[in-house]
Amino acid sequence: MSNVSSGLRAPRRSRRPVRPAVIGKNLLALALAAVFLFPVYWMFSSSLKPQGEILSKDPAFLFTPTLDNYTKATGIDLFWTYVLNSVTVTVGAVLLALVVALAASFAIARMKFRGRKGLILAVMMAQMAPWEIMVIVMYLIARDGDMLNSIPLLTAIYFVMVLPFTIWTLRGFIAAVPVELEEAALIDGCNRGQAFIKVVFPLLAPGLMSTSLFGFITAWNEFAMVLVLNKDKEAQTLTLWLTQFQTAFGNDWGATMAASSLFALPVLVVFLFLQRRAVGGMTAGAVKG
């Protein structure tokens, strides 16, 4: 009986030896990851160090953490006003860009109309244009229109900045959705809008998440426009808040690192959240399709 059972056992698969090339690639990947992550680690660790250990010539990897730097950073006047302004202009610009880009990208991907190629070319040119060269023009427009220190104007500018990339990316996602799915929905009794919402829109989740992430990072990190257009303290954002940690003896590096960590935290949270949602959206869209 034991001979029969031993004969019925599945043969063991022999393990393939790990090739030196694979080991070399993994080591290179780990080295690159360490190089890219070390500045981030140093920023967060420095934000928890006392001022004396930050300025020490001998780097301290073991230390007693303190939250004094975070208290000093968040104790700046109008801190929560800066937070509200940054969230307002960033979220407002991203949402406006998504709404407009959905309609524009659907028209470009699905419809044939005169001037379509010119519109695509204009979107590409707007995407490649460096917005820094438009700062002076934007300032003159805002000054002549009495719109300096305006949060709505800053939101509109950020919306225009992220719109070309959003249109271009969503156009590719919409073009990848088979037209037959919309036609089947139309046959089942849906109109054009219902077919888009019920069939196409769920399949665009990865594109919506990636463009939202790009738009959030672009608007959240923007510095030049708000520096020139919003001189009033109450109309500034967190990017200008980062420049306020100057003393008569130089930079307050502890508070600066704490402020940088707080500034980077929302981007990290949004990235982790949208990355998970994008993967889930791909799966859900495939099932619904």
Secondary structure, DSSP 8 states (H G I E B T S, - for coil): -HHHHHHHS----------HHHHHHHHHHHHHHHHHHHHHHHHHHHHTS-HHHHS-SS--SS----SHHHHHHHTSTTHHHHHHHHHHHHHHHHHHHHHHHHHHHHHHHH---TTHHHHHHHHHHHHHS-GGGGHHHHHHHHHHTT-TT-HHHHHHHHHHHHHHHHHHHHHHHHHHS-HHHHHHHHHTT--HHHHIIIIIHHHTHHHHHHHHHHHHHHHHH--HHHHHH--SGGG--HHHHGGG-EETTEE-HHHHHHHHHHHHHHHHHHHHHHHHHHHHHHHHHHHH-
